[in-house]
Amino acid sequence: MLWLALAFVLAVAIALSWAWSVFKASELDVRGLHVLITGGSDGLGLALAKQYALKGARVTIVARRQSQLDIAKREILAAAVDTSDASVLALSADVADAKAMQDVVAVANEFHGRTVDHIVCNAGITRPDYFVDQDIAVMRRIMDVNYLGVVHTIKAALPSMITESRISAGRRRRVVIVSSAAALIGFIGYAQYCSSKFALRGLAEGLRNELLLYDIDVSIYFPGNIDTKMLRAELKIKPQEANDIDGMSVPATPESAALVLLDGLSRRAFAITNEVAISMLRVLANGIAPRWNTPLELLLLPILVPIQVVFGLFMDSVVERAAKKKSSL
């Protein structure tokens, strides 16, 4: 009887916690706000830019190629028919260049007539390869873009955001870091990429705590594979063992991945995921970061730990079989 009573209390707590987390969320109000999105000319970044524009935001997209940016700007204006040309700015810059990002923020703030309200750090690259075969210059470039590119963007925008951190009731400035499921799991062929994405977790957790000083929210997004040109290029060079481990996942569309992120922002969630399996990884690797539904996650942990062990054994077995196959050649 005691166990039944405890189970009932836990079930009620989970239901109430879930209901509170869902019903307390409100529509993300970004009307008139200035949103700066890196990697905004394609894929997730472009899908986010369209959604922000549809919601009435002033949008700045940043990428390296101006020709692609011009195409993206036309797509944003076509998607959000009530958006004027004066509400969308497309700037060419390399996020790995700190000075270039400072210039981008200054130009964007002047163009839109207000400081950045939402930073969405989405720019990133990947080149899967065996660690021993990867050129150190490629490794450095991955870290320069994926990690330091985020640092440069936030560092450039944050000072002016801090001076005007309070917007109005229910509307807060935000730092949004797009990481990856690779920040929660590492495996063959992705050591260098995972390193850059793991680094973003530490950055996001540290900033989340620090920026409470200024009432600025921080969120980190852990999406799985997204159907983009970058993913299609990645699949052509991905080591076979990595494909055997990761090949079961179905890529999300940029549009669906964007909607999941915006839904998480409307709930002021810190860690946001777009797949059940990635949510499980996030629960296991959460550390002391804020949880989405503590009672539910407490219940899930005894179930998830054995799954974690089994999947870890599966990953190792894939590589061990490959090693035996190579040694027999």
N, C-alpha and C positions, 0 to 999 in steps of 0.2 A: 504493500500500500504506500509506503514511503517513497519508493521509486516512482510509482505512478503519479504521486503528488508532485514530486520534483520535475518529472517529465512534463506534467501539465503546466506548472509554473514557467518552465523554460520555453514551452511552446507559446504560451501567452506573451512572454517577454520578446520572443523572436517576432511574433506577429505584430506587436505594438511597435517594436523598433523598425521593422520593415515599413509599416504604414506611416510612421512619422517621417522616415527618410524620403518616402515617395511624395506624401501630401504636403510636406513643408516646402518642396521645390516650387519655384515660380518660373514663369517665362523669363528667359534671359533678356533683359532690357538693355539694349546697346544703342538706342536711338541717339544720334548726334555724337556718339563717342568715337574716338580715334583708335583704330585697331591696326597694328603693324604686324604683318605676317611674313616671316622669312620662308624661302622655298615656296613662294606664293604663285609661281607661274604654272604649276602643274600638280596633278595628283591631289593629295590631301590638302595641301596649302591652298590650291585654287578652289577646291570644294568649300573650304572654310571661308575663303574670301567672298564667295557667292552668297553663302548663308548669312554672313555678317552684313553684307550689302542689302540683302533682302530684309534684314531686321532694322535697316536705317542707319547703319554705322558709316563712318568715314573710313575708308580702307586704304592702307598703304601696303603694296606687295613688293617684296624684294627678291631678286634672283640674279644670277650672273648674266644671262643673255637678254639683252634689251628686246631683240626681235620676238622672243617667246613671251616676254612680259607684255609687249604691245598686243599680242594675240589674246593673252589672258585677260587683259583689261577690257578688251572688246567683249569677251565672253561674260565677264562680270556685269558689264553694263547691259548686255542682252538678257541675262538671267534676272537682274533686278531692274525692271523697266522704269521704276520710279526714281532710280538713282541717276544723278547728273554726272557729267564728265568731271565736274569740279569736286566730286566726292571720292574719286578713285585716283590714286597716284601709284605709278609703277616706276621703281628705281632699280637700276642695275648696280650691284655691289657683290663682293665676295665676303661672306660672313667671317672668313678666316683673317680678314684685314680689319684690325681694330679701328684704325683711323677712318676707313671707309664707312664703317657702321656708325661712327660718331657723326660723320657728315650726313648720312642717310637720315638719322633721327632729327638732326637740325633742320634739314630741308623739309622733311615730312611734317614736323611740328609747325613750321612757318606756312606751308601750303594749306594745311587743314585749319590753321588758326587756333590750335589747342595742342597740348602735350599728349603723348601717347597714353591711352587709358588701358588698353589690353596689348601686351606683347605676346605673340604666338611664335615661339622658336621652333620652327618646323624643318629648316634646312638640314639635310643630312645626305651622306653618301655611304655606299658599302661596296666592298670588293672581296667576296669570300675566297679564301685560299688557305692552304696548309700554312701554319705559322712559320715552319722552317723554310718554306719556299717564298714567302711574301717579302718583297723588297721593303727595306726600312723606310724608304721615301713614301711608299704607299701607306704604310702604317702611320707615319707622321701626318700625312694629309687627312686620313680618316679622323685622327684625333683633333687636328686643327679645325676641321669643319664641324664634326659632330659634337665635340665638347667645347673647345675654345670659341667656336662660332656662336654658341649659345651664350657663353660668358661675355663675349664682345657685344652682343646685341643687348643683353640685359644691362651691362655696365654703361652702355651709351644712353639707354632710355631711362634708367632708374632715377638719376638725380632730379630731373624735372617731374617725374611721377611722384617722388617723395614730397616735393614742395606743394603738390596739389592732390594729396592722396585721397581726400574726402571729396566725392563728387556730389552725391545727394543720397537721400534715404533709399536703401535697397540697391544702390549701384556703387560698386567698388572697383578700384583699379586691380588689375590681375596680371600675373606673370604665368604664362602657360608654356610648359616645356614638353615638347613631343619627343618622347624617348622611344622605346620599343619593347616588345616581349623579350628581346635579347638582353634587357636589363635585369631580367628575372631568372634567366637560364643561360648557361654557356655550353657550347659543344663544338665538336671538330669543325674546322674551317671558318669559324667565326670568333676566334679568340680576340683578334684585333678589333673587330666591330663591337663585340660584347663589352670590351673594356671601355670603349667610348660611351656606350649607353649605360653601363653600370655607373660611370662617373657622373652622369646626369642625375641619377638617383640621389647621390650624396649632395650634389648641388641643390636639388629641389628640396630635400629635407632640411638642409641648413638654411636656405632662404625662407622656407615656410615659417620657421621659428623666428628668424631675424626680422622679417618684414611685418611681423605682428606689431613692431614698433611704429609702423606707419599705416596700419589698416589696409595693407595690400595683400590680396590673396595670392597663393601660389598653388598651381595644380601641375601634375605630371601625368602624361598619357602614355600607356603601354599598349599600343595597338599590335595586332598580329600582322601577317602579310596583307598588303594592300595592292590591288591590281593597278600597277603603274608601269611606265616605261622602265623605271629603275629596277623594279622587280623582275620584269621580263628579261632584262639584260643580265641580272644577277643569276637567274636560273640557268643561263647558258654556261656559266663558269663555276657553278656551285659544286664542290666535291660530292661524289656519289654518296659517301657515308652521311654527310649532312642532309642530303636529300632523303635518304632512308629514314633519318630521324625526324625530319621536319615535313616530309612530303604529305602527311595526312591532312594538313591544314588547308582550308579553302580560302583563297584571298578575298578580302572584303572589297567592296567598291569604295572609291574615295568618298562618294556621297554618303554612304551609310556610316563610314568611319567618322566623317565630320559631324553627323547628327549625334552619334554617341558621345563624342567629345563635348559638344555644346550642351547636351543633356546633363553631363557630369558637371559642367560649369554652372548650370542653373541650380544644381544642388549644392554648390560650393564644395564639391568633393575634392580631396587632395589627390588621391590616386584613382585614375580612371582606366578602365579596360573595355575591350569590345568583344571579347570571346570568353566563354565559360572556362575553358582550360587556362587561359591567361589569368582570369580572376582567381582560380585555384592557386596558381603560382604566386600571385600577389598576396593571398592570405598566408601562404607558407613563408614568404620572404618579407613580411611586412615590417619587421623590426618594431620600433616604437612610433612609427608614423601613424597618423589618424586612420582608423578603420571605418569602413562604410556602415557595417552592421555588426557590432561587437558580439551580441548574443548568438547570432547565426554563425559567425566565424568561430566562436568558441565551440559550438556544436560540431562544426565541420572539421576542425583540426584533427581529432582522432581518426577521422575517415581519410583525410587527405594525406597524412603522414605515410601510411602503408602504400598509397598510390604513388607518392613521391619516390619511395624506395624501389618499387617495381619499375617505374619509368627510368630511374637512374640505372638499374640493372640492364634494362633494354638498351639504353644509349651505349653503355659500355660493351654490351654484347655485339652491337653493330660494328663498333670499331675493332673489337677483338677478332671477329670473323673476317673483316677486311685485312687485318694483319696476317692471319693464317693464310688467306688466299694469296697475298703478295709474297709471303715467304715460300710458298709452294711453286711459284713461277720460276 
